[in-house]
Amino acid sequence: MGVMARDQGDVFVVTSDQILGEAKNARAAKKMSNTYLVWTGDSWSSVKTDAKTFETVEAADDYIRVNSNRVMKDG
């Protein structure tokens, strides 16, 4: 499973390569997929418009570092 910042048009979001409803995988995906979960600030969602957004990739990366326990728990 991998968690990373991803460009979503004019903003950046925190994403996971975990597929909702599938068993967790300890390994990150070998290539990026169009199917990914987004972090809402509280949980993971398959609805991209639910995502917590960031102005820069650095801000999204900082959020992941500071909140790694939360985002890695379910993603």
C-alpha positions in Angstrom: 0.0 0.0 0.0 1.3 3.4 -0.9 0.2 6.9 0.2 1.3 9.9 -1.7 0.4 13.4 -2.9 -1.2 13.5 -6.3 -2.0 16.3 -8.8 -5.7 16.7 -9.3 -6.0 19.6 -11.6 -5.6 22.9 -9.9 -5.0 21.3 -6.4 -3.1 18.4 -4.9 -4.7 15.6 -2.9 -3.5 12.7 -0.7 -4.1 9.4 -2.3 -3.7 5.7 -1.7 -3.3 2.9 -4.2 -5.5 0.7 -1.9 -8.7 -0.3 -3.6 -11.8 0.2 -1.4 -13.1 -3.2 -0.3 -10.0 -5.2 -1.1 -7.6 -6.6 1.4 -4.6 -4.4 2.3 -1.4 -5.0 0.5 1.9 -4.2 2.1 3.5 -3.3 -1.2 3.0 -0.1 -3.2 1.5 -0.5 -6.6 4.1 -0.9 -9.4 2.4 1.8 -11.5 -0.2 4.5 -10.8 -3.7 3.7 -11.6 -6.7 5.9 -12.5 -8.5 4.1 -9.6 -7.4 5.4 -6.3 -8.7 6.5 -2.9 -8.5 10.1 -1.7 -8.1 11.3 1.9 -11.0 13.4 3.1 -9.2 14.6 6.3 -11.0 11.9 8.3 -11.1 8.8 6.2 -10.5 7.4 2.7 -13.1 7.8 -0.1 -13.4 6.6 -3.7 -15.2 9.9 -4.5 -12.5 12.3 -5.8 -14.5 15.4 -5.0 -14.5 14.4 -1.3 -10.7 14.9 -1.1 -9.0 17.3 1.3 -7.1 19.6 -1.1 -3.8 21.4 -0.9 -2.4 24.4 -2.9 1.0 22.8 -3.4 2.5 19.3 -3.5 4.8 20.3 -0.6 1.8 21.1 1.6 0.2 17.7 0.8 3.5 16.0 1.5 3.9 17.8 4.8 0.3 16.8 5.8 1.2 13.2 5.1 4.3 13.4 7.3 2.5 15.1 10.2 -0.6 12.8 10.0 1.1 9.6 8.9 -0.5 7.6 11.7 -3.9 8.5 10.5 -3.5 8.3 6.8 -1.5 5.0 6.9 -4.0 3.3 9.3 -6.8 2.9 6.8 -5.2 3.6 3.4 
